[in-house]
Amino acid sequence: MSELVFFSGTMNCGKSTLALQIEHNRAARGLQGLIFTRDDRAGEGKLSSRLGLVTDAVEAAADLDLYAYAVTQLSGGERIDYAIVDEAQFLGADQIDQLARIVDDLDLDVFAFGITTDFRAKLFPGSQRLLELADRVETLQVENLCWCGARATHNARTVGGEMVVEGAQVVVGDVAESDREVGYEVLCRRHHRKRMTSAAAHAAALSPEMLPVAPA
């Protein structure tokens, strides 16, 4: 039986790397996949990982019917054995329904990869619908660590180095580009709740109140 599988985790936990690995393994067996993505760091129509791997993909714009696209490709003689969807959290709930229809009506496995919650610890619409519809949900085992050493479970957005909890749900940024105006950092729940990023913790450790000896 074909399945809709949702692979989830925090930022920087290897989701895109696993997506590319699944594509590689199946392609090596002569299978052909349909790859969707949205707002990848490498640009439109690309699926990339932080390890430097990249492949072409179909940009799943908000107005793209994923099921209709797959049917059109099949009707035109294209072979599709499975589908991979990266950055699935950015898809609309209706597009997740379309992925489920690809599984049920076309009998194709669909492997979706995405972040479950945003920088406010709120579910992305696409991730919420995947949790509701997926045949299987897999939490990626490459665990991220908060600056304190605890398991990182939350994604924090920083603007000018300060953590923020308001703003648009989707703003382009990366955990690997801390010098950008908008950046991201993974934190444990405790420090996400306290808005204590690594920079804030470092600044607090150097403040006069935290020093063992009063400054001269």
Order of alpha helices (4+ residues) and beta strands (2+ residues): beta-alpha-beta-beta-beta-beta-alpha-beta-alpha-beta-alpha-beta-beta-beta-beta-alpha-alpha
